[in-house]
């Protein structure tokens, strides 16, 4: 159910069939069968936060506030917040046909004004590079060389044995720790 770009908003659905119609929209969007109940639950949780308000009166501001609050709960991971965002966006834009404002974190990069260089020639306007995102950071960190783990040979064994540089430290004690050697001679 990954959504990389905004979809065209569906026509307004005056008689939505909950949850069957929403489940059909989730399936069309490519949601896996195991995630569908969770997506329905995210939408229910969102509306439980706003019991006295009409669905049409809620929008991007309330969704982002709900997601921010949800992200602070213990045990909630980033992927769960993204799953909730996708479910709510699909609910509004595809199931109900209610357009949402653009996400504030996906605003287009600002255009810089043209300027003169020290040699007097004029440089055309360019797009400023956007701030790095988690996706770019993860991609860059995967392409670089792996860093050694903070624990190395010679540290204390969790098997109850004494500290040892041997890869078999703690063997025979019911739990053996594996130590990695990162180029130590």
Residue pairs with C-beta under 8 A, 6 or more apart in sequence:
1 26
1 29
1 30
1 31
1 32
1 35
1 39
1 83
1 86
1 90
2 30
2 86
3 29
3 86
3 89
6 102
7 93
7 94
9 93
9 94
9 97
9 98
9 99
10 93
10 94
10 95
10 97
11 97
12 96
12 97
12 98
13 21
13 95
13 96
13 97
16 22
16 95
16 96
19 40
21 95
22 39
22 40
22 43
22 90
22 91
22 95
23 36
23 40
25 90
25 91
25 94
25 95
26 35
26 36
26 39
26 87
26 90
27 36
28 94
29 86
29 90
29 94
31 39
35 83
38 83
38 87
39 83
39 86
39 87
39 90
40 87
42 83
42 84
42 87
42 88
43 87
43 88
43 91
45 66
45 70
45 84
46 58
46 62
46 63
46 66
46 84
46 88
47 55
47 58
49 66
49 69
50 58
50 62
55 96
55 98
56 98
59 92
59 98
59 100
59 101
60 100
60 101
60 102
60 103
60 104
61 101
63 85
63 88
63 89
63 92
63 100
64 103
64 104
66 84
66 88
67 81
67 84
67 85
70 76
70 80
70 81
70 84
71 78
71 81
78 134
89 100
92 98
92 99
92 100
93 99
93 100
109 127
109 128
109 129
109 130
110 127
110 128
111 125
111 126
111 127
111 128
112 125
112 126
112 127
112 128
113 125
114 122
114 123
114 124
114 125
115 122
115 123
116 122
116 123
117 123
132 140
148 180
148 182
149 180
149 182
151 179
152 179
152 180
152 181
152 182
152 184
153 165
153 167
153 179
153 180
153 181
153 184
154 163
154 164
154 165
154 179
155 163
155 179
156 163
157 163
157 164
157 169
157 170
157 176
157 177
158 170
158 175
158 177
159 169
159 170
159 171
159 173
159 174
159 175
159 176
159 177
160 170
160 173
160 175
161 169
161 170
161 173
162 169
163 169
164 170
165 179
166 179
167 178
167 179
167 181
168 176
169 176
169 177
169 179
170 176
170 177
